[in-house]
């Protein structure tokens, strides 16, 4: 397989750009894929080749890559008020409408009665939640109640605090992370973590016992919060077994531990409901959203905080003199305008209903790969899914990561006009735009089948 000549744009990129989440030496050798245009669920590279974007970029371009209504909303707002801030009692006009619309979208009564704090990325909103755990418990006279329990394979962002909460080793190595005060429990990954012969119910029992033992050993008076994604995305598209979240939430309530729900990937329809919180009947004290809030057209995130947390924070900040937190671009009017139009499109076009209609086609197609010689498990929910590759599927034995089997498969898919992403453990992730059609799903599955067979031949060769 020959490597194409690197274009001038690619050479400039290699010379000057430090890429996030990239094998940098391989990039220097092979060059980047330079994307220059979007068209619905497709993107187009500098040579004119089209690709179906099977990951919606980074789980985020829910309305595809060419929604003119969002471009028009951005243009209008740029001409009307391109920037203003929310500090010192001021507010850009679009914020006032967005907070009302988003509050109406909130999945629980506690969040509908609470408040919203805007930022620019899921990382920043999770970082803010990390800070508010401390602020809240300090204000309540419980300064020792600061530790946060997070899960292995969780992903919550890349700021120092958010990366500490994340449970992926590559996010910690050489960065001197995680920060003190972050505790870790197992991911609810039945395929990867179950003991031989263990049932799903027994697996849930074991995870709940692990969490309870950690709370007991650390002291519940020292545990401030627990953070979790409804479905773990970057950690491998991990869907919790039945009964997991009810049992976890009962423990948190028993010990007065705040529950932070990270809906950065699962929010706004990805799972077939507006939020994963509804799918799994969660009761968060704080909830973070980003990505599909603006269909990723403009950076924006938000943190929902419950009424109880808001009232405590408001009282404490009055005593201090101000609430000493915020970002220059919190509630940026351009982002607000695009978010408002995104929410209108979700409602006007019944995007969540569309997800429910087309998701069975994706999920059935992924399950057809479950018996492929390279596939240990096929799984998914709504318009998110994964194929976990295995050297010996019957024994659930993974490939040696050094072989790069998943990376090879993704390259073959790309050669066939399909962009996918490989996650740790040779997990191939699927997360297409929510507007994807059934015909485009069929194309995605067809090219995945080709890539699987070519990878199998390469492995055996």
N, C-alpha and C positions, 0 to 999 in steps of 0.2 A: 504494500500500500504506500504509494509515493506521497510525499508531503508537497502541497502546492507552493509555488513561489510566494513569498510574503510581499504584500503590496507596500507602497510607500506609506499609506496610512497605518498599516500594521507595524512597519519598521519604526515609525514615529512613536507609536504606542509603546512598543517594547523599550525604546530608548528613554522614555520620560514618565511612564505611568506605572505606579505601584498598584497592582490589581488586588482587590479583596478576594478572599477565599479562592486562591488560585495556586497551583503548583508553579512557582515563579520560574524555575529553571526550565521546565517543560515549555512554558509560554515563550521564553527567550528562543527556544529551539524551533517551535512550531508556529508561533505567531497567533494573534487573536482572530476570532470570527468577528468581523466588523459589520454591525447591523446598521442600516441607514434608513429604513422605512418600515412602517407598519401598515397592515391591511387586514382588518378584522382579527381573526385568531392567528394570523400569519405575520411573520416578519421577513424582511428581505435584506440580503447582504449586499456588500459593495459591488459584487459581480452580477447582481440581479437574481440570484437563486432564492426561491421561496422556501420557508420552513414553517410548518405548523408548530406553534409554541405550546408544547405539551405541559409546560410549567407556569404558564401565564407570567412569564418573566421570572420572578421569585415569589410564586404563589399569589400574585397581587393584581395583575392587569385583568380584572374581572370582566370589563366591558370590551376587551380586545385592545387593539393598538391603533384604532383610527376613528374613535367616537367623536363625531363633529360637534355634538351638543356640549361636550366638555371643553373642546377647543373654543367654542363660541362663548361659553360662560367665563372662561379664563380671559379671553380678549376683552369682553365687556368690563370685567372687574379691573383689569389692568388700566383701562382708560378712565375708570370712575375713581378708584382709590387703590393704587398699587401696593401701598403698605400703610399700616398703622399698628399700634401696640395695645396691649391690655393692662399695662402697668398703671399704678397710681389712680385707679378708679376710672380709667378711660377704656373704650372698647371700639374696635372697628365695627361698622354697621352689620356686616354679614355674620359676625359672631352671634349676635342676638337672635338671628333666625336659626342658625345652625344648632345652638344649644337647645332650642325648643324642639327642633325636628329630631335631633339625636336622642333627647330625653324621651320622646314619644316612642322611639325605636327600642329603648332599653328593655331587656328581657325580664326584669324582675321589678316588683314594686319598690324594694329598697333602693334600687338604682334610679328608678324614675323619680323618687323623692329626693335624690342626692344632688350632686354637682358634677360638672365636667371641667377638666383641666387639659388644655391642648399642648401638644408638642409636635415634633417633626418626624419621629420614627418610633417604631415599637420599642426599640432599645431605650429611648429617652423616657417613654411612658412607664416602662418597667423599672427604670432607674428611679423615677419619681415615686412609684409605689414603694420601692425599697426605702426611700427616705421617709415617706409618710408613715410607714410602720413604726419607725423610730419616733417621729414627731408625735404621733397619736398616743403611743404608750408612755412617752415622757410626760405628755400633757395630762395623762390620767394617773400620774403618780406611780407608774410601774416601769422605772428606768431599766430594770433588769430584763424586761420582756422584749428582747430585740432579735433573737435568732430567727432565721427564716429557713424553713425546710423546703428543699427543692428536690427534683427527681433526676436520677440518671437518665441521660439522653434527652433531657429537657432542653429547649432552646428559648431564650428570653432576650437575646440581643447582645451587643458587643461593647457597651460602656463597661467600665470596671465593675460596677455593681451588677448590671444585667448579665455580663459574661460570667460573673461569679455564680449567679443563680443558675446559669445554663450548666448542663451536665455532660458536656462533650470535651474530652481531654485536650483536643487540639486548640481549644479556646483558652486553655489555662497554661499550656507548656510555654516556657520562656517569658510569659507575662507576669509571673509571680501571682497568679490567681489560683483559687478563689480567695476573696477577702475573708477575714475572720468573721465568724458568726453565721456562715452558711452551712447548713447540715444537708445530708443527702440520703435519700431512700431509693429503692429500686423502681425502675420503670415498670408499668403494668403491661409488659410485653410477653404475652403467654408463649408465643412461638419461640422466642429467644431465651426466656428466663425460667420456664416451667421445668420442674424436676421430672425425671423419667416416670411415667405412669401417673403424674399428678393431674387431677381434673381442674377445670377452670375455677370451680367453686373452692377447691382446696388451695389453688394458687392465690385467689383473692384473700382467703383466710390468712395465708402466710404473709402477704404484703401488708395487710391491716395489722397483724401481730408485730411485724417489723416496725411499722410507724408508731404503734402504741409503745413498744419497747424503747424506741428512741425518745419519745416524749417523756417517758418515765425516767429514763436514765439521765437526760439533760435537765429535767425538772420542768413541768408545764409552766411554771412561773417565769421561765426564761425564753419561752417560745412565743414569738410575736406573730408569725404568719406562716402559711403554707401556700406555695405557688404551683400552678399546674395549667397546662394546655388541655382543653377538652380532648383533642386528638393531637398527639405529639407529632409535629411536622418534620422539622429538619433532623430530629433524632431517629426517623425511620418510618413515619406514618404509622404510629402505634395507636391502636384503638383499644381502649380499656375494656376488660371483660365485664359482663353483666354483674351488677352488685358492687363494683369497685368504688364508684364515687359516693353512693349512699353511705357506705360503711366509713369511708374517709371523712365525709362531712359530719357524721355523727361524732367522731372522735374530736374533730376541730371544735365543734360546738360544746362538747363536754368540757374542753380545756380552755375555752375562750381564746382560741387561736384564729386570727383573721384569715380569710380565704381570698387569695388573689387569683383571678382567672385570666389567663393570657389568651385573648381571642384574636390575636394579631393575624393569624392564618385562617382561623375558623369563622371569624365574624363576617356578616353580610352575605350569607347564603351558601357558603362552600359545602356545608354538610346537609343541605336540603331544608334547613330552617334558618331564620335570620341569624341566630347565634348558636354555637355549640352548647352554651348554657341551657338553652331550651331542649336540645337533643338529650342531654344527660341530667336534666332537672337539677341544675346547680344553683346555689344561693351565694353568689360572691359578695364580699364586702368591698372589693375593688375589682374593676375589669378593664383591661387594656385592649384597645383596638388601633389599627393602622391600615396598611396595605390597601384593602379593598374599600376603605372609607372614601378614597378619591379615585378608585380604580388605578391607583399608583401614578396618576397623571401629574400630581403635585405632591411633594412630601407632606404628610400630615399624620398625626396620631392623636389619640385622646385617652385620658384616664377617667373612668367613671368611679366616683367615690360615693359610698352610701351616705344617707342623711346623718347617721350616728357619727361617722368619721368626720363629716363636714362640720357638724356642730362643735365637736371637740377641737378641731383645728381652728375654727373661727374664734372660739373663746381664747385659746392659747395665743393666737396671733394678735388679738386685741390687747392682751397683757404685754406682749413683746413690743407692739407698736406697728407691726406689719407682718404679712406672710412672706417670709424671706425665700421665695422660690419662684422661678419662672424662666421662660426663654424669650429671647428677642423676637422670635418668630411664632410664639404661642398665639394661635388663632389668627394666623396671617390671612388677610382678606382674600388673596388669590386662592389659597387652599380652601378657605371656607366656601367660596363661590363654587369651586369645582366639587367639593363634597356635597353641597346642597343639590347641585345638578345630578350628581351620581345617585343620591338617594331618590330623587324624582324619577330617574330612569329605572331604578330598581322597582319602584312602585308602578310607574306607567306601563312598563313592559313585563311585569310579573316575573322578574328574574328568578326569584326563589322558586316559583312554580315551574319555570323552565328547567331549573336544576333538577327538581323532582321528576320531571318527565324524561330527561335524557340520561340521568345518572344510572338507571338500571342497565342501559346499554353498555356503559363503561364498565360497571361492576361485573356484569355477565361476561364481557370480553376478557377482563383480567382473570376471572376464574377459569376460563378455558386454558390459560397458561399454567394452571396449578400442577398439571401433570407433566409439564415440560421437564426434560432431564436436568436443566439448570436451575429450576425454580423450587425453592424450599417452601415458600408460602406466597399466595396472592391474597391481598386484603385491600379493603377500602370502604368508604362511606361517602355518599353524595358524589361530588366531583373531586374527590381526592383518593389516591390509591397507591399501591406499591407492589412490586415484585421483589421478594427477598431471595437473592440467588444463593445457591448452596452447592458445594462440591459433592456432598452426599445428602440429598434431600430427605431420605428415609431416616437418617441419623441426625438430621438438622446440623450437619457439619458445614461450617462456612468455608469459603475459599481463603487461602492465605492472602491477606490484604496486599502484600507486595506483588501479587500477580496482576492486580489491576483489572480483574474480570469485568466488574461493573463499569469501569471507565471505558473499557474496550467496547462494551455493548452500547454505551451512550454515543461513542464516536461513530459506530456503524449506523445507529438510528439517525444521527445528524447527516451522514452521507446520503441517507434516503429521504432527507427533507423533514425530519422530525427532531425537535429539540426536547430532550428529557434531562433529568439530573440524577447523578449517582450520589447517594448519601453514604455515611459510614456503614461498614458491614456489607457492602455490595447490595444496597437496597436501591432499586430503580423507582424513582418517584414520578407520579402523574398528578398534575394539578392544573388542568387547562383553564382558559378563560370561561367564565360562567355562561357566556353567550355561545359556546361551541355547539355546533349542530350534530345530529346523529351521523350524517355523512362524514363529517370531520372526525368524529370518534372512530368510525370504521377505518378511516385512513390511518389514524394514530395506532390502532390495534394491528392493522396490516403491516405497517412499517416496524412495529415492535416485534412481530412474529419473524420478520426477515432478520432483524438485528439479533434476536435470540438464536436463530439457527446458525447464523454466521459466527456468533460468539461460541456456540457449541463446537462448531468445526475447528475454530481457532484453539479452544481449550484442549480438544482431543488431539489436535495436530502437534 
